[in-house]
Amino acid sequence: MLAQELFPLFQNVARNIVESALGLLGIGLTKRTKLTILKDASGIIKPSRMALLLGPPSSGKTTLLLALAGKLDPSLKVRGEITYNGYKLNEFVPKKTSAYISQNDVHVGEMTVKETLDFSARCQGVGTRFELLTELARREKDAGIFPEAEVDLFMKATSMEGVENSLITDYTLKILGLDICKDTIVGDEMQRGISGGQKKRVTTGEMIVGPTKTLFMDEISTGLDSSTTFQIVKCLQQICPERKGTADFLQEVTSRKDQEQYWADKIRPYRVVLRIPMSVLESIVWLVMTYYSIGFAPEASRFFKHLLLVFLIQQMAAGIFRLISAVCRTMIIANTGGALTLLLVFLLGGFILPRDEIPKWWIWGYWVSPMSYGFNAIAVNEMFAPRWMNKLASDNRTKLGVAVLESFDVFPDKNWYWIGAAALLGFTVLFNVLFTLALMYLNPMEKPQAIISEEAADEMEGDNTNSKEEPRLRRPVSKRDSASRSLSTSDGNNTREMAIRRMSSRSNSNGINRNADSTLEAANGVAPKRGMVLPFTPLAMSFDSVNYYVDMPAEMKEQGVAEDRLQLLRGVTGAFRPGVLTALMGVSGAGKTTLMDVLAGRKTGGYIEGDVRISGFPKIQETFARISGYCEQTDIHSPQVTVRESLIYSAFLRLPKEVSNEEKMIFVDEVMELVELNNLRDAIVGLPGITGLSTEQRKRLTIAVELVANPSIIFMDEPTSGLDARAAAIVMRTVRNTVDTGRTVVCTIHQPSIDIFEAFDELLLMKRGGQVIYYGPLGRNSHKIVEYFEAIPGVPKIKDKYNPATWMLEVSSMAAELRLGMDFAEHYKSSSLHQRNKALVKELSTPPPGAKDLYFATEFSQSTWGQFKSCLWKTWWTYWRSPDYNLVRFFFTLAAALMVGTIFWKVGTKRDSASDLTMIIGAMYAAVLFVGINNCSTVQPIIAIERTVFYRERAAGMYSAMPYALAQVISEIPYVLVQTSYYTLIVYAMVAFEWTAAKFFWFFFVSFFSFLYFTYYGMMTVSITPNHQVAAIFAAAFYSLFNLFSGFFIPRPKIPKWWVWYYWICPVAWTVYGLIVSQYGDVETPISIPGMEDKPIKWYIENHFGYDPNFMGPVAGVLVGFAVFFAFMFAYCIKTLNFQNR
């Protein structure tokens, strides 16, 4: 159990930082319990052999695989020795010889299956296949051996650079059964792609396309039917050709050439510089559009020299941002690091603050700023043009070009063009070298963490009884926690209940049982039925001739397909009834999840035909969402809340207002007991595969979140995927108990065990193409479905003690159809079973006499105020437990304030010349702009993660978009207020502005609303784009416009009339307006102005910048208006735009 001090809270992170710092000095404030994950694990894995690793949750299976693959986290303490053919892990590079296949399917959703495998094959290369084949051919020749022609040709083809990728990829696609979806995108939470089973096979395929010879595969069968799993395992046995001997394998493991990366491919070196042609094109387009229109020197030589500088600056910028991303390693920290670097480079680049004005303690920054070299080179290239050098300055001695350069503290030397160009090239090389080193040596910042239950922790601590250290992973055990978990059972003679008991007993005998007493009580049928105590209305669902189409993919049209639509479901008919547990089954890609999405109303695109009714009345989605639950295959939850908080949040939003808060809390606790989450009640949910709950724990949470809504109809998409026998038993007990209360429950499921399969009452079996081949009861020991298929001529009889689910999928496969020369879908349509089902559907499609259609006075269970309170409660905890977001932006703001304060130390007291005023205005402008941009960029990943959760919760009918958006907007205000408070105090004091209450207030006011509207602008960009990467690009496009039209670089009076309209709608322009006028709008101190007599500062800002000193009121109103506008647009777009593609 996670203790409160381990939560990612502000105070905890601060304490951990202090403890870590003291730990480096040898000072330990607290002692921690050492937990043994693996103990005395020994064994041998021989070549050409497959070893099966079994164990219950928290037994260390994944840790052992990572240890064998040489991929353990360096912070873990390891004893013992691992060798490959006698060589220790430090004697070669195991990460290039062995491959660990994760149980988490992490892919780029926009790439197709074939592109994903091709990319993996290209990155991994061919290793030492060519050298080994050469040696093998020599030995065969000496021994007089003549290899088989086809095998020899295959090995030669896969050993040659430039050929292996497509051949190996196509071969892997075929053996993994992915050839049918090779041109389909993988997909993710936001867009529909391949099925879960296919995604699991892609994860496996990514590794086996490479030259690695040792595979450590973590739960590769999750979500796959038995026939597909068997096919994968069978193909894995054949990956290493039998012609390869032990000596060859030994050479391959220890050879340094084994470590060769694909980018070193000498045949195709252009891949190293793949980005350069695009950069050249971008530079040319930019310069053609801007060079002559701005009015730079017209000579062709200067144009091309300018082009070279722009290209080098672009390459340097790309290199520095690559380096920042590799060093920072997370999106939020990288955004902050990038903004901080830009601020440093920008302020010390020699433009805003001339070189001679930079304080001596910051002058080093000028020499390490790439911008200073680029600025010097571009200025020298322009100012040494004849039109500048043929004229004299006002002193009639200095050439005009030199005088201009000297006024900006630029080196007046022609050689500085080449010095700047060489420096930019050097920075580009340096940044890319450091980027490569960072990728090689820096590990991911997030450490995978598992949530350990109290019982498991107790057992681990039991092994350390002699230790005097105080445990930190425990919390006081409450009476509720110490009580036995009571699970409901039904009649002991029920076949399905017997199956559930068998699962319980088998899983309990095969692993650690954390709830032995409650399990025995449930198995003996003596535990009282608990949970699901709130009243509900049992409902049936019937559907007749359901068809579903999507637009034909462009890839298929290119292959000659003439149709405009692709049909995924074909005439599906059936019914789901209260108290009946129905399974949707079929091979991967059969359309199980598609059918469930269509019936549940979760499809966001495509074309649906057919009749769907709820207890005889036409289904209305808004009403249906109130009485149904949907457990998605992908477990989507807010990562920063606890398990119990997730359930409370769902219950308070989805249960009727008539249910009291006390009853809701009791119901939440009962559901937690029902799905056995009580020991994890205070655990942070976390991100999948990174922190927080494990796969099976997240799956149980997904079910519990829907159960607390007290639905009448529940859809579960592969509820047992990723679960071991014990976890599957817990889930199926939960499902069975839910059904026994009279609810309608439908589950899609891949190849289950006998016990899970026989826990279902009815089965709807589908084949590829979205057609039904069986819908009816299973019967005792599945005899109904066995009799149905055995009655088909040519279908083999089931073997004794054989899993009927496995047999059913085998005899109904496409290969079996081809062998028998029949279509099982057509056979089903002509059967008497189909006729009975049609009659049942017709009966359920007619409302019973006196029945009334479902009606709710409001669309949502809670009022708008109730929705807002619940959303604000969750959002508040999410922000409070996101130190990587808030502490990072606080740190950036502090660093930016100190940088501005020290760089522009006491500059506020300098009021002698226009350049002094321009310098301080530039300081205010740059600081607010970069802190605002950082707020914008760091909020985008947070909103993107929560938006995925929002789509799920909105589809479940939990709330409307406006309360959710308002909660997000309000949650930002306190943090921006704190951020602005210390920023303004530091900057105002160090820059030495005039200390008056009014001026300080206006400085604070303008800064606060500027930071706020930048934050809301970042939220808005996420709401109008499909993901936060696109949002970052979209936002960055407007940063340059904000910069250009801010009124600092080009004062408003000098902006062309046809562009001045943009000045008035540019939010940064109003920020600069407010900062300048609030500080200098009433200052009458005269300043020297080049080419003019001395004038008061008030006159200068009014005539040079076009600022009215009496305009602060409207400026304040406009700044507030921008914040409100961006917040409103965020709310409006999150409501109206849906980028989730299902």
N, C-alpha and C positions, 0 to 999 in steps of 0.2 A: 504494500500500500504506500503511495507517495505521501510523505509528510508535507505539511503546509510550507515548511521552510524550503522545500525543493520546488515549489511552484515558480514559474517564470514571472515573478512579480518584481516591481521596481526595487523594493527594499531587499529582496532576496538576491537579485543580480548585483546590487551594490555591495552587499555583504560578501558574496562570492568573489567579487573582484578584489576586495580587501583581503580576504582569506588567501586567495591565490598569490597576491603580492607578498603577504607575510610568509606564505609557504616557501617562496623562493629564498627568503632570508632564514629559513629554518624555524620559523615560529608557527606553531599550530594552535589555533584557537579551539578547534573542535576535533574530535576523533570520529572516524567513520568505520562502519562495519565492513569488513572484507567479505564479499560474497563469492563463493566458488561456483563458477559456471560449468567448467569441465574438471573432472578429477580422475586421474590415472587412466586416461583414455589411450589405449594401445591397439595396434592392429596393423595388418598388411593389406594393401590393395595391389593386386597383381595385374600386369599388362593383359589386355584383351579380356578382362573380366569386368563384370558389373556388380557392384555392391549396393545393397539396399539398406538405407539408414532409417530406422524407425524409432519413435519415441513420443511421449506425450508433450503437450505444450510446456515450455520453460525447462525442458530437459537439456537444451544445449545443442540441438541438431544444427541449426544455422551457424552457431559459433564454431562448431567442429569443422563444418565445411569451409568456413572462412579461414580457419587456421590452416587447414590442409592446402588451401589455395594461396596462402601467403598474403591474405588480405585483412588480417585482424587489425583493429584499431591500435595504433602505437601506444595509446595510454593504458591498454590492458597489460597486466603482468602475466607473463607466460613462462612456464617451466616445461622442460621436456625437449624433445628433438624430433624434427620431421625431416625426412630425407627422400630424395627422388633418385632411385638407383644408387644409393649410397652417398649422393651429394647433398649437403645441407642447403637450406634455403638461402644462406648468405653467399653461396658459391656460384649461384646463377640467378637469373631473374625469373622467379616463379610466375609472376603476373603475366609473362609472355608465353609461358609453357603450359599453364593450367588456366582454365576458365571457370569462373563461378557464375552460375545462372541464377539470378535472384528470383525469389517468389513474388516480388513486386514487378508488375508490368509497367515499366516507365519507357515511354516512346514519344517521339515527335508526332503529334496527332495529325499534322497536315501532310505527312509523307505517306506514300502508298506502301503496301507490304513489300513489293519487289524493290522499291527504292530503299527501304529500310535495310533489307538484307544485302543489297548491292553496296550500300554505304559501309556496312559492317565488314563485308568482304574486302573492300578496297582499303579500309583502314588497317585491317589485320594482315593483308598481303599474303604471300605464299610461303613465308618462312624459309626453311631450308629444303623445301621439296626438290628443287632442281639439283642441289648438291647431293642429296640422298639418292635421287634417281640415277645420277651419273655413277655414283659408287655402286649402287645396286646393279646397274647394267654391266659394269665391269666384272663384278663377282659372278653374275649369271653367265657372262661370256666365258670366264675362266672355268666355270663348272659345267659348261655345255648345256645350260638350261635355256629353253626357248619359251618365253612367257606367252600367255594368251594374247592374241592380237588386240582384242577389244579392251582388255584390262590395261595392256601396255599403252595403248593410244590414250585412254582416259587419264592415266597417271602422267603421261607426257603433257597432255593438254592442261592439266591442273598444276603443272610445275613451271609453266611459262608465264612470265609477266604479260599482262594485257589481254590474256585469254581466260584466266581462271575465274574471274568474277562472274561473268554471265553464266558460265558452265556450272560452276559450283552453286550459284544462286538458283538456277533453274532446277538443278538436281535436288537441292534442299527443299525448294517449294513443292516439288512433286512428292517427296517422301513424307513431308509433314502435312500433306493435304491442303496446302495453301495456294495451289495453282489456280483454284477457282476464284480466289479473291485477291490475286496478286496486284491488280490495278485499282483496288479499293483502298481509300485512306485508312490508316490505323484508327483514327478517332480518339476522342478523350471525353472529359465530362461535359464539354460544351458542344461537341459535334459527333453525330452518330457515325461510327465506322464499322469495323469488323466486330464479330461477336467476342464474348469473353474467352471462350475456348480457343478461338483463332488467335486472339491477342497473346494468350499463353504460349501458343506454338511459335509465334513471331519472336517472343523472348528467347525461346530455345534456339530457334533458327539463327538469331543474331550471333550466337557463340559458335555453333557447329559449322558455320560457313568459313571459319578461320582455320589456321593451321595448327591450333592447339591440340594436344593429344591427351590431356587429362581434363575431364569434365566433372565438375561438382555441381549437381543440379538440385536446387532447393524447391521441392514440391512442384515438379513440372506437370503432374497429372491433375492439378487443381482445375476444375471446370471442364475437364475433358471426359468424353464418353470412353468406355473401355476399349472399343475397337480402335479409336484414334490413339489412345495411350499405348496400346499394344503395338500399333504401327510405329510410333515414335521410338519406343524401347527397342523394337526389332531393328530399326534402321540404325540406332546408336551402336548396336552390336557389330554392325558392318562398316562403321566409319573408318576404322583402321584396317587397311587391306592386309590380308594374311601374309602377303609377300614381305612385309616389314618385320624384321627380327629385332631381338633385344639390343644387339650392338648398334643398329641403326637408331633405335629409340634413345640409347645412351648418348650417341653423338648429337642427336637433335636437341636433347635437353640441355646439354652443356655448351653447345655452339653459340658463340657471340652473334653470329649472323641470324640466329633465331630471333634476336631482338630488333632486327631491321624494321623500320616503320615504313608505311606506304609512301609518306611524303618524300622519302629518299629514292623513289623509283626513278631510275635514270632514263628509262624509255620515254616517260612522259613528264619531263621537268616543268612543263607549263603549269601544272597544278600548284606548284609552289607559289607562283605569282598570279594565281587565278583572279585575284581582286584588282590587279594593276590595270588591265585594259578598261575595266569599268571606271576606275578612278580617273584615268586619262580622259575618257569620254565626258565624265562629269565636269572635270576641270575645263575642258574645251567649251562645253555648253555654257558654263558659268561665265567664263571670260568673254566669250562672243557676245553674250547678252549684256554684260556690265562694263567692259573695258572702255569702249568708245562712247557709250552712252553717258558714262560718268565724266569722260573727258580726259583720260590719261594721255600721256605722250603718244603721238600717233605713229612713231617709228616702229617698223615691223620687228626690229631686233629687240626693242624694249617690250613689245607685246609678247614675244616668245620667252623672253627672260622672266617676265611677270607670270606667264603660264607655268614655267618650271617651278617658280616659287609656290604658286597655288597648289600644284601637284604635290610638292614636297611637304607643304603644310598639311594637306589632306592625309598623306601617308603617315606623317608624324602623329596626327590626331588619332588616326585609326590605331596606331601602335600603342599610344598611351592609354586609350580606353580598353584595348585588349588586355594590357597589363593590369589595369585597375580591376577588371572583371575577374582575372585569374587570381589576383591577390585577395580581393574581398570575398569572392566565392558565393555570396548570396546577393539576390537582386537588390534588396533594400540597402545593404551596406555598400554595394557597388555604386548605386545611384548617389549615395551620400559621398563616397570617396571621389567619384567623378566630379560632383559639384564643388567639393572642397579644392580639388586640384585645379579646376577651371578658375575658381576665385583667386587662388594664389598666382596662377599663370597670368590671369587677366590684370590683377592689380599691379603686379610687378613686371608687366610687359613693356613698360616705358611709355605708354600712351596716356593713361589716366594720371599716373604719377611720373613725371619726368625723372630721368636717372639721377640727376643731381639733387632732387628733392626726396629721394628715398632715404629713410633713416639708415645710419651706418650698420645697425644691427640687422637690417633686412636687405642690405645691398647684395648679399650672396644670392638672394632670390632672383635678382635681376639677371645674374649670369647663368642661372640654371633654368630660367624660364624660356621655353622654346619660342614664345611669342615675341620676346625681345629681339631675337635673331631674325625672325620673319618680318617684324616691323621695321627693323633697321635696313634689311635687304630691300624690301619693297619701297621704302622711302628713298633710299639711295638710287635705286633704279629709276624712279620718277624724277627726282630733283636734279640729277645730273644730265637730264635731257637738255638739248640746246635751247629750248624755249625758256628754261629756267636759268641756265648758265650764261646766256647772252644779255641778261639784264642785271643791273646793279640794285642793291638794297637801298634803303633811305639814307645810309651813310655815304653813298656814292663810292664806296671802296669794295665792299663785300659783294660777291655775286649773290643774286637773289636766291638761288637754289641752296647755296651753302648757308645763307642767313636763316632760311626756313628750317633747315636741318638743325642748326645750332639752337634755334628757339625751342625745339622739342627735345634737346639733348640727344640728338642722333649723331652718330659719328660721321663727319663730313669727309668720307674717304671712299673712293670708288671700290676699293678692295673689299669693303664691307658687304657688297652684294655677294661675292663668292664666299666670304667668311660665313655669312648667314645661310647660304645654300648648303655649304658643307656641314654646318652645325645642324641644320634640319635633317640632312641625310644621316648624320651620326646619331641624332636622337631617334630617328626611325629604326635604325639597326639596333640601338641599345634597347629600346622599348620592346621590340620583337624578340630579342634574345632573352630578356628578363621574363617576358610572357611565356616563352617556351620553358624556361627553367621553373617558373611558377607552376605550370601544368605538370611538370615532371615530379616536383618534390612536395607540393602542397596537397594535403588531403582535404576532402569535403569538411566544411566548418561544422555542419550538423552531425552529431554522433547518433547513430541508431540506438534507441533505448527501448527496452521492453518494460511494460508495467508488471510488477511482481506482486502477486497476491500475498495476503498475510500468512497463509499457511505455507506457501513456498518459501517466503522469507524466513519463517520460523524454522523450517527444515534446514535452510542454508545456514542460519545462525546457530543451529544445533551442532553443526560441524565445527563451530568456532567457540565451543563452550569454555575453553581455556583463555579466550581473549578477554581482555579487560576493557576493550573499546565499547563505547556506548553506541547502540544502533541508532541510525538516523532514518531508516526506511519504515519505521513503525509508527502507528498512532494508537491511542487508547482504544481498546475494543469495547464497543457499546453493547448493551444487552441485546439489541436487535441483531447486531453482527454476530454475536456468539450463539444466537439461537439457531436451531436446525432449520434448514430451508424446507418448507412444506410444498410438495408438488402434487397436483391433482391427478387422480387416476380414475379410470372407469371400470366397468365390469371386467372381472378377471378372465372371463371366457372370451372376451373380444379378441379377435385375431390380431388387429392392429395394435392393441394395447400390449399383447404378448410380444409383438415385434419390438415395441418401444422398450419393454423390460429387458428383452434380450440385448438390445443395444446398450442399455444402462449397465447390465451385468458384465457384458464383454468389455466395454470401455473401462469400467471400474477395475476389472481384473488385469487390464493391460497397461495401466499407467497410474500415476499419482491421483488419488481421489481426494479432492479438497472438501467435499461435502458428503462423506461416506454415510453419515447417519440419515441425512435427508434422502439420499438416493435409495437406501434400503427401505425407508418408510414408503417411498413412492413405489418401489418395486413390489412391496408386499400389499399395496393397496390400502394402507391404514391411514395415510396422511389425509387430513381434511382438505377439500378443494378450497383454494384461495385465489384471489386475484380475479379480475374481470367481473367485479361486483356491481358496476354501474349498469343501469338498464339500457337496452338497445333494442332495435327492431330487426328481427331476422329477415334477410332479403335474398332473393334469387336473381341471378343474371342469366338471360338467354340471348343468344346471338345467332342470326340466320344469314347464310350466304355472304359472309364478310370477305371483301376483297380490299387489298391495299396496293397502291401503285406509288412509285416515285419516278421523277424525271429520269430518263435514260442517261447514265453517266457518259460523259464525252469520250472516255476511253473506249467504251463499247461501241459507240457510234463510229469511231475511227476504224474499228475492226469490221465494219460492214453491217452492223445491226440497224435495221430500218425503222423499228418502232420508236415512238416518242416516249413511251412509258415502260418501265420495268415492273412487272407484277411480282410482289413478294408474298402475298397471301391469296389463295385461290379458293373461294367458296367455302370458307370455314364455318361450320355450324356446330352448335353445342349449347350446353347450359351448365351453370354452376349453382349448386343449391346449398341452403343452410345445413350445417352439421355434416357436410360431405367434404372431405379433403381430396382435392383434384390435383393431379400431377400433369404438367405439360412437358412432354419429352420429345426427343428427336436428336439426330446427329447435329454437330455444329453447323450453323448456317441454315437450319430447317425453318426458322421463323418463330421460334418459341417466344423470345423476348419481343419481337415485332408484334405478335398477336396480343401479348399482354399489354404492351404500350398502347395499341389501338383500342383495346377494350377499356383500359383505365383512363383513356383520354390524355395520354402523355405525349402523343406525337405532335411535333411542331411543324411538320411539313408533310408533303405527299397528298394522296387522294384516297379517301375512304369510301367504300360502298358497303351496303348491307344494313340490317336492322338489328339494333342492340336495345334491349329492354331490361328494366329493373322491376321485378315482380309484376310484369305485364305492362308497365308504363314506359313510354319512350325515355331513354336516358338523357337527362339534362346535365351537362358537365358541371355546372356551378353547384347544383344540388348534390350530384354524385360525389364531388370532392369532399363534402361534409361528412359523408357516411362511409367513406372508403379509405383504405390505407394502401400505400405502395412502398414496398421495400426494394429499393433499386439494387442492381447487381454491383454498382460502384457505391461504396460506402462514403457518402458525402456528408460531412459534419463540420461545424465550426471548430477549428483546432484548439482555441484557447479557453474553452469552457470545460468543466468536468462532466463526468458521465451523468451524475444526478442532476446537474444544472441543465444538461441537454434535454433530459426527460421532463423536468419541471417546465422548461420553456415550451416544449411541445404540448404538454398537458394544459397549461394555462391559456394557450392560444386556441386549442382545438376542442377542448371540452366545453359544453354549454355554459352560459353564464349562470344558469340555475344551480350548477354544482358549486358548492362552497369551496373556498380555498383550502380548508382543512380536509375535505373529502378528496380534493385533487392531490394533496400531498400524500394522503394515505394510499391513494390509487397508484401514485408514482412508486412508492415503496413496495407495494405488492407486485407491480410489474417488474421491478428490479429483482425481487426474489424469484419471480417466475422464470426469468431468463438468466438467473444466477449471476447478476452483476453487482450484488451487494458489496462484495469485497473490493470492487473497483469504483465504488460510488464517488470517491473524491479524486479519482485519477483524471489527469488532463487528457483530453481526447487526442490531441496532437495531429501531425500530418502523416499520411500513409507511408510506411517504409522509412520514416525518418525519426519521429519521436512519438511517444504516446502509446496508444493501444496497439496490440498486435492485430493481425488480420481477422482471427476468429473472434477477438473481443470487439472489434469494430462491427463485425457482422451481427453479433448479438445486440449491440447498441442500436444498429439500424432497425432491427425488428422491434426493440423496446420503444423506440421513438414513435413508431406507428401504433403500437399496442396501447400506449397511453392516450391515444386519441379515441379509444373505445369504438373502433369502426365496426360496421356490420359486414363489410366485404373487404378482404385483405388479399392483395397481390404480393407475392414474394418471388423475386427474380433470382434464382439460384441461391437459396438461403444457406445451403450447406457447402458451397464452393469455398475452398481454402481452409476447410475445417478438418481436424482429425476425427477419429472415431468418437472420442469423448465429447468434443465440442458439437459434432453432428448430432449426438444423442441428446445433448442439452437443447439444441435448437428444435429437434423433432419432438421432444417432449413438450416444449413450448407451443409448437404448432398444433400438436394433437390436443393439448389442453384448450387452446383457443377454439378449435373446431368443436370440441365437446360442449362449449358454452352455447352453441347454436349459430356460430358465425360461419360465413362462407369464406373459405380459404383456398386459394389457387397458387401453386408453386411451379415455376419452371425448374427443371432439375436435369443435370447430366447423368451419366451412368452412376446410379446409386448402389450401395450394398443391398443385400437381400433384405436386411432389417429395415433400412430406410424405405426401400421400394414397397414393402408390404405394409408400411404404416399408412399408405394412401388408400383411399376408398375407390377412386376412379382415375382413369388414365385417358389423356388426349394425346395421341401419338402422331407426330408429323414427320414428313419426309422433306428432303431438299426441294425447294420450289414452293413451300408454304401450303402443302396439301395434307389433309387429314387421312391417315391410313387406319386408325382405330380410335374409337371413342366409346368407352363403356366401363363397366366395373372390373376390378381386378379379381375379386373373389378370394376365397380362403386359399392361402398358399399360391396366389396368383393363377388359380386354375382356369379362370374365365379367359384371360388373354392367351394363355398357353393353348387352350382348346381352340380358340379362334384361329390362331396361326397354324397349328398343326392340322387343321381341317383343310388348309390350302394344299393342293396337290404339289408335291415336290419339295415342300418345306421339311427339313429334317426334324426329328423328334428331339425334345429337350433331354439332356443327360441328367441322371440322378444327381441331386444336390447342386445342380448348376444354377447360377444366378439367373432368374427369369428375365431381369432387365437387360443383362448382357446378351442372353440368347435372343431376346426380342429385337434388339438393335442389329444383331448379326444377321438374322434371317430376313430382316426387312431392308437391308442396305441396298444401294444402287447396284452393287455387284450381284447380289442375290436376284434382283429384278431382271438383270440382263441374263443371268443363268436360267431363270425360269421363263423368261420371255413374257412377263406380265407386269402390269402396273398395279401396285398395291392400293393406290388411291382409287382407281376405278373399281377394283374388287370390293373395297369397302362401300363405295356408293351403291353397288348392286346387292349388298348383303341385307339380310333382315334386321341386323343390328342398326344399320343406318336408318331404316324405316322407323324403327322404334324410337330412335333418337329424334327424328323429325317430328314424330308425334309428341314426344316429351317437350321439345322446343315450342311446338304450337300451343301446347297446354300452358306452359309457363309464360308464353307471350300474351296470354289473355288475363287481364286483371280478375282476381276472385270477386265474387259478388260482394258489394258493400265496401270494397277496398278503396282507399284514397291514395292519390299520388303523393309522393314526398313533397313537403313544402316547408320552407324556412322563411321567416319574415325578413331575415337579413342574409346577405351573401356570406358573411363570416360569423363565426361563433361569438367573437368579442366585438365590442364597440371600437370605434376608431381610437378613442382614448386608451382603452384596454390594450389594443394592439401596439400603440405607441409605447406604453409603459413597459410591456414585455420586451419589445425590440430594444428599447433603451437600456433595459436591465442587462440583456445579453451583450449588447455592443459595449457597454461600460466595462464589463468584465473582460471582454476581448481586448479592448485597448489597454486596460490595466495590466494584462498579462502578455503584452506584446513589447517587451523591452527592446527587442531587436529593431522595432520601428520607432518607438518614442524616445528611448535613450539615445539611439543613433542620431535622430534629428536634433535632439537637445544638445548632443555633443557637437554636432556640426554647427549649430547656431552659436554655441559657446566659442568654438574655434574661430568661426567667421568674425564674431564680435571682437575677440582678442586680436585677430589679424588686422582688422580694420583699425582698431584702437591703437595698436603699436605701429602700424605702417603710417597712419595719419595722426600721429601723436601731437596733440596741441595745435593741430592745423586750424581748428575753429577760431583761434585767436588771430590768425593771419588774415588781414583785410586790407592789404596794400595794393593788390593789382587784380586785374580780371583773371589772370592765370591762377592766382590763389583761390579765387571764388570757383573757377571751373574745377580745380582740383578737389575741393571739399564737396562740391556737388557730385562729382564723379564718385567720390567715396560713398556718399549716401546712396547714390543710385546703384552702384555695383553691389553693395552689401545687401540691400533690400531685394534686388533682383535675384542674386544667387541663393540667398536663404529662401526666397519664395519659390524658385525653381526646384530647390531641394525638397521643399514641402510637397510640391506637385509630383515629383518623381517617386518619392518614398511612399506616398499614400496609394499609388497605383497598384502595386502588388497586393496590398491589404484588401482593397476594394475588389480586385479581381478574384481573390480567393473567396471572399464572402459573397460575391455575386453568384458563384456556382451554387453555394448553399441557398442563396435567395431563390434561385430558379426552382430548386427542389421544394422549398417551403411554400413558395407561392403556388406551385402546381398542386400541393397538398391542401390548398385553401386555408392556410394558417393566417394570412393577413393580406392586406392590399399594399401596393408599392409605396404609397405616400407616408404612412406611419414608419415604415422601415427606413425610407430615405431620410425622413426628419430625424430619426434616432441617430443615423450615421452622421448627419450634419451637426447635430447638437453635441455629440460625443467629442467632436474635434475642438470645440470652443475652449474648454478648460486647458487643454494642452497647448493650444496656440497662445492662450493668455499667459501661461507660465513662460513659454518660449519668448514672447515679446517682452515680458517684464525684465528678465535679466539681460536680454539683448539691448534694450534701450538704455538701461542703467549703465552697462559697460561702455557702449559706444558713445553715449552722450557725455559721460564723464571723461573718457580718455581722449576723445576728439576735442573736448573743451568747447562745447557749444555754450551759448548764453544761458545761465541758470535762472530762468523765470518759470513760474508755475504754468503759465499759458503755453510757452514754447515747448516745455517738456511734455505737457499734455498732448499738444498737437503732434509732436514727434512720435509719442507712444500711439496715439490714435491712428495716424497714417500707417505706421509700421504694423500695427495689429491687423487692421483690415486688409492691408496688402498681403500679409502672410496668410490671412484667412481666405481671401479670394483666390490666391494661388493654390491653396489646399483644395478648395472646392472646384477649381478649374481642373486639377488632376483627377478628382472624382468624376467630373463630368466627362473627361476624355475617355475614361474606362467605360462609362455607360453608353457611349456612342460608338464604341469599337469592339471587335470580337474578342480581343485579349489584351493583356497589359503591354505586350510587345508593340502591337499596333498603336496602342494608346500612347506609348512613349514616343513613337515616331510622329504621331499626330501632334502631340503637345510640343515637341521640339520644333516642328515646322512653324509654329506660332511664336516660339521664343525669339527667333530671329526677327520676326515682324515687330514683336514687343520692343526688342532692342533698337531696331531701326527707327521706329516712330515714337520713341519714348520722349523725344524733345531734348535729349542730352547731346547726342552726336549731331543731330540736325535740329537746331531750334525751330519752333513752329513757324516763325515768319519766313524761314528759308525753305520750308517744305513746298514742293510744287502744288499749285492750286488743285490739280486733279487727284492729288494724294492726301490733301490735308484732312479730308473726311475721316481717313483712317486714324489720324492722330486723336480725334475726339472720341473714337470708340476703343482706343488702346488703353487698357487699364493701367499699364505701367506709366503712361504719360501723366495720368492723374496722380499717381503716387509721387512722381518726380515734382509735379506741380505743387502738391501739398507739402513736401519736404522743403522745397526751396522757399516758398512763400511763408511758411510757418516760421522759418528761422531767419530769413533775410528780408521779408516783405516790408518791415518797418525800420530798417537800418539805413541811416542817412550818412554813414561814414563814406567819404570819397575814396575812390580807387582809381589807379592809373589804367587807362584803356589804350592799347596800341593805336596810333594814328588819330587820337582824339584827346581832348582835354579831360582832366579828371572829372568824374561824375559820381554821385551817390550810388551806393549799392542798390537802393530801391529803384532808382532810375534805370540802372543797367539791366536788372532782371526783367523790368517791365518792357524795355525797348529791345533788348537782345533776345530774351527768351519768350517774350510775349505774355508774361505772367501778370495778372492783375492782383495787387496786394490785398484787395478787399474781397477776394473771391473764395476765401477759405470755407465759408458755409456751403456753397454749392459743391466744392471739391469733396468735402466730408460726405455730403449726401450721395455723390456719385460713387465714392469708394464703398459705402454701405450698399449701394445699389448693385455694384458688380458682385459683391459677395452673395447677395440675395439672388441675383440672376443666375450665377453659376450653380448655386445650391438648388434653385428651382429646376434648372435644366438637367441636373443630375437626377432629380426625382422624376421629372417628366420622361426622360429617356430610359431610365431603369424600368419605368412602367410600360412604355409603349414599344420599346425595342427588345427583341428576344434573339440573342445570338446562339442560343442552344439549339443544336440541330439533331433532332431525334427521329 
